[in-house]
Amino acid sequence: MFNKIIFLSLILLLTTLEARVKDIFAEEKAENARYNKTIRAFMSQSQRMTDLVLKSYAHAVFPSIGKGGLLFGYAYGEGRAYYRGGIWTGNVAVSQYSFGVQLGGEAYSEIIFFKTRDAFEAFKKGGWEDSTQASVVPFVSGLSADVNFADDVEVYTSSKGGFMLDASTGAQTFEYTQRR
């Protein structure tokens, strides 16, 4: 009798674990699809984007960054970093603090290209970057801006929508976590 209870308990435990493993894989598959969709959307904007995705040493992708401001502004988003060839190397979070003439809120996608290993290694160490910008987002989506911080780093954003008037300066920080 005791052996039957242990056997049935073991079967129940294994069935529960199997269902949870399937859920985890389904969640990961959906998340991977979200990142792939964002990368493909940038690549569809121009041949230049496609070349950067395929030829840069690495790139960081943020499918959605939310930003809001009224004199003081804040933006936050989570992303992933990939080596050339689409190898997921780590997770990245971006926070941006700004001050200036700004009103409203917006959501946008961002992709950062690192043309050299040195540029990517410097990015992985984190730290603050200057974030002076000007934009108007009138409820529409599309490629909205590009910024070159250095010869070996290029940043592109694509508005997802919202309403934002922005002429501000501030700083942004990136936090990189190596994938295990």
FENQUIUR-V386265 format. One record per pair of residues at least 6 apart in sequence whose ideal C-beta (glycine too) atoms are under 6 Angstrom apart, sorted by sequence separation. I is the first residue (numbers start at 1). J is the second residue. D is the distance in whole Angstrom. If there is no record, write none. Layout:
# FENQUIUR-V386265
i=I j=J d=D
i=I j=J d=D
This chain:
# FENQUIUR-V386265
i=43 j=49 d=5
i=82 j=88 d=6
i=83 j=89 d=5
i=114 j=120 d=4
i=148 j=154 d=5
i=42 j=49 d=5
i=43 j=50 d=5
i=67 j=75 d=4
i=80 j=88 d=6
i=81 j=89 d=5
i=147 j=155 d=5
i=81 j=90 d=5
i=43 j=53 d=6
i=65 j=75 d=6
i=146 j=156 d=5
i=80 j=91 d=6
i=81 j=92 d=5
i=65 j=77 d=3
i=145 j=157 d=5
i=79 j=92 d=5
i=144 j=157 d=5
i=62 j=77 d=4
i=78 j=93 d=5
i=143 j=158 d=5
i=144 j=159 d=4
i=62 j=79 d=4
i=77 j=94 d=5
i=61 j=79 d=5
i=141 j=159 d=5
i=60 j=79 d=6
i=61 j=80 d=6
i=76 j=95 d=5
i=141 j=160 d=5
i=141 j=161 d=5
i=60 j=81 d=5
i=75 j=96 d=4
i=39 j=61 d=6
i=137 j=159 d=5
i=139 j=161 d=6
i=38 j=61 d=6
i=59 j=82 d=6
i=139 j=163 d=6
i=38 j=63 d=4
i=58 j=83 d=5
i=73 j=98 d=4
i=137 j=162 d=5
i=35 j=61 d=6
i=72 j=99 d=6
i=137 j=164 d=4
i=34 j=63 d=5
i=73 j=102 d=5
i=136 j=165 d=6
i=106 j=137 d=4
i=135 j=166 d=5
i=60 j=92 d=5
i=69 j=102 d=4
i=70 j=103 d=6
i=119 j=152 d=4
i=134 j=167 d=5
i=119 j=153 d=5
i=96 j=131 d=6
i=116 j=152 d=4
i=68 j=105 d=4
i=115 j=152 d=4
i=132 j=169 d=4
i=67 j=106 d=5
i=114 j=153 d=6
i=131 j=170 d=5
i=131 j=171 d=6
i=66 j=107 d=5
i=113 j=154 d=5
i=131 j=172 d=5
i=64 j=107 d=6
i=65 j=108 d=6
i=112 j=155 d=5
i=128 j=171 d=5
i=129 j=172 d=5
i=35 j=80 d=6
i=65 j=110 d=6
i=111 j=156 d=5
i=128 j=173 d=5
i=63 j=109 d=6
i=110 j=157 d=5
i=62 j=110 d=4
i=126 j=174 d=6
i=108 j=157 d=5
i=109 j=158 d=5
i=126 j=175 d=6
i=61 j=111 d=5
i=108 j=159 d=5
i=59 j=111 d=6
i=60 j=112 d=4
i=108 j=160 d=6
i=124 j=176 d=4
i=107 j=160 d=4
i=59 j=113 d=5
i=107 j=162 d=6
i=58 j=114 d=5
i=106 j=162 d=3
i=56 j=113 d=4
i=57 j=114 d=5
i=105 j=162 d=5
i=106 j=164 d=4
i=56 j=115 d=5
i=57 j=116 d=6
i=104 j=163 d=4
i=57 j=117 d=5
i=104 j=164 d=4
i=52 j=113 d=5
i=58 j=120 d=4
i=103 j=165 d=5
i=57 j=120 d=6
i=102 j=166 d=4
i=101 j=167 d=5
i=102 j=168 d=5
i=100 j=167 d=6
i=100 j=168 d=3
i=42 j=111 d=5
i=100 j=169 d=6
i=98 j=168 d=4
i=38 j=109 d=5
i=99 j=170 d=6
i=98 j=170 d=3
i=97 j=170 d=5
i=97 j=171 d=6
i=96 j=172 d=4
i=94 j=172 d=6
i=95 j=173 d=5
i=94 j=174 d=5
i=92 j=174 d=6
i=93 j=175 d=5
i=92 j=176 d=5
i=90 j=176 d=5
i=91 j=177 d=5
i=90 j=177 d=6
i=90 j=178 d=5
i=90 j=179 d=5
i=89 j=179 d=6
i=88 j=179 d=6
i=45 j=143 d=5
